[in-house]
Amino acid sequence: MRDAVIEVAGLRKEFITERGESVRALDRVDFKVFHNDFLCIVGPSGCGKSTLLRILAGLEQASFGSATFQGQVLTRPHRDVGMVFQEYSLFPWRTVMDNVTLGLEFRGISEGERRSIGQEYLRLIGMEGFADAFPYELSGGMRQRVAIARALATEPDVLLMDEPFGALDAHTRILLQKELLRIWEHKRTTILFVTHSVDEAIYLADRIMVMSARPGRFKKEIQVEMARPRDRAMPEYGRMAASILDMLEQEVVRG
Ligand SMILES: Nc1ncnc2c1ncn2[C@@H]1O[C@H](COP(=O)(O)OP(=O)(O)OP(=O)(O)O)[C@@H](O)[C@H]1O
């Protein structure tokens, strides 16, 4: 039996609003993620997807149940769990190279070594000529590539991605999906990827978790067995998309 890299058991999250009301964002969420899995999470708006990733990133605490990484309960950010947000979240005053190597700087790695690792990741994302550029000089797609390179440069075991391509145009989005798959195959990272796009989930994932309306639970797990690179024109692709969209619609109506 393989050991789970991430294990979530009986997870519940309640927020107390400013008016003192309790909002149950997640309830009884259970799942395991194994090494080099590519798991996509889809669900209706507000069902707790971001909350779940934030708990796994150690940025929020579970109200009940547990989330563990390699057997350790996640109570704060872990150096081997990286996160990429929807907004590029680069530091505008730092160059591309200095953004990519930020995590290495925190770890006290020497400047020479940082630059050499930084170059490797800039090559990986096809941006080796942009080391000295500043974020304002880049397109949205380039900025998001830099955010991915920054998350990867510390070689995390797990990469949490919260709708990372949501703000991009359709063409750039498809390009980055291909790049992400190439990086995932090359680096053998484990990826948990939240998306609103059913098409994107089918293109990327080994497994898709469909969440219910709030409080979010895992309603259905779908294995995607089509060979990669996946062809969106395949009848199986369309059938899977229609079935997931149908589930989501039911949840939106129910919610
Ligand atoms: N800090 C907070 N305080 C109170 N309620 C919160 C807080 N953070 C999230 N919530 C509530 O928890 C629920 C889940 O929010 P979350 O952002 O995780 O959903 P989501 O599935 O990522 O939504 P979307 O798809 O629209 O981005 C929502 O009802 C939200 O209003």
The ligand as an SDF file (V2000), in Angstrom:
LIG
                    3D

 31 33  0  0  0  0  0  0  0  0999 V2000
  -12.7900   34.4750    6.8080 N   0  0  0  0  0  0  0  0  0  0  0  0
  -14.0620   34.1340    6.5900 C   0  0  0  0  0  0  0  0  0  0  0  0
  -15.0510   34.5390    7.4330 N   0  0  0  0  0  0  0  0  0  0  0  0
  -16.3440   34.1820    7.2310 C   0  0  0  0  0  0  0  0  0  0  0  0
  -16.7570   33.3980    6.2160 N   0  0  0  0  0  0  0  0  0  0  0  0
  -15.8200   32.9790    5.3440 C   0  0  0  0  0  0  0  0  0  0  0  0
  -14.4350   33.3120    5.4770 C   0  0  0  0  0  0  0  0  0  0  0  0
  -13.7400   32.7370    4.4520 N   0  0  0  0  0  0  0  0  0  0  0  0
  -14.6510   32.0710    3.7180 C   0  0  0  0  0  0  0  0  0  0  0  0
  -15.8980   32.2090    4.2610 N   0  0  0  0  0  0  0  0  0  0  0  0
  -17.1350   31.5950    3.7510 C   0  0  0  0  0  0  0  0  0  0  0  0
  -16.8980   30.2130    3.5830 O   0  0  0  0  0  0  0  0  0  0  0  0
  -17.5440   29.7550    2.4150 C   0  0  0  0  0  0  0  0  0  0  0  0
  -16.5240   29.0880    1.5050 C   0  0  0  0  0  0  0  0  0  0  0  0
  -15.6550   30.0700    0.9640 O   0  0  0  0  0  0  0  0  0  0  0  0
  -14.4770   29.6990   -0.0790 P   0  0  0  0  0  0  0  0  0  0  0  0
  -13.8140   30.9600   -0.4720 O   0  0  0  0  0  0  0  0  0  0  0  0
  -13.6680   28.6160    0.4780 O   0  0  0  0  0  0  0  0  0  0  0  0
  -15.3540   29.1140   -1.3060 O   0  0  0  0  0  0  0  0  0  0  0  0
  -14.9140   28.7340   -2.7710 P   0  0  0  0  0  0  0  0  0  0  0  0
  -15.5320   27.4190   -3.0750 O   0  0  0  0  0  0  0  0  0  0  0  0
  -13.4440   28.8330   -2.9290 O   0  0  0  0  0  0  0  0  0  0  0  0
  -15.6460   29.8850   -3.5950 O   0  0  0  0  0  0  0  0  0  0  0  0
  -15.3600   30.4610   -5.0650 P   0  0  0  0  0  0  0  0  0  0  0  0
  -15.5010   29.2860   -6.0020 O   0  0  0  0  0  0  0  0  0  0  0  0
  -16.4600   31.4610   -5.2670 O   0  0  0  0  0  0  0  0  0  0  0  0
  -13.9950   31.0590   -5.0600 O   0  0  0  0  0  0  0  0  0  0  0  0
  -18.2400   30.9630    1.7890 C   0  0  0  0  0  0  0  0  0  0  0  0
  -19.5790   30.9600    2.1880 O   0  0  0  0  0  0  0  0  0  0  0  0
  -17.4910   32.1290    2.3830 C   0  0  0  0  0  0  0  0  0  0  0  0
  -18.3380   33.2510    2.4950 O   0  0  0  0  0  0  0  0  0  0  0  0
  1  2  1  0
  2  3  1  0
  2  7  2  0
  3  4  2  0
  4  5  1  0
  5  6  2  0
  6  7  1  0
  6 10  1  0
  7  8  1  0
  8  9  2  0
  9 10  1  0
 10 11  1  0
 11 12  1  0
 11 30  1  0
 12 13  1  0
 13 14  1  0
 13 28  1  0
 14 15  1  0
 15 16  1  0
 16 17  2  0
 16 18  1  0
 16 19  1  0
 19 20  1  0
 20 21  2  0
 20 22  1  0
 20 23  1  0
 23 24  1  0
 24 25  2  0
 24 26  1  0
 24 27  1  0
 28 29  1  0
 28 30  1  0
 30 31  1  0
M  END
$$$$
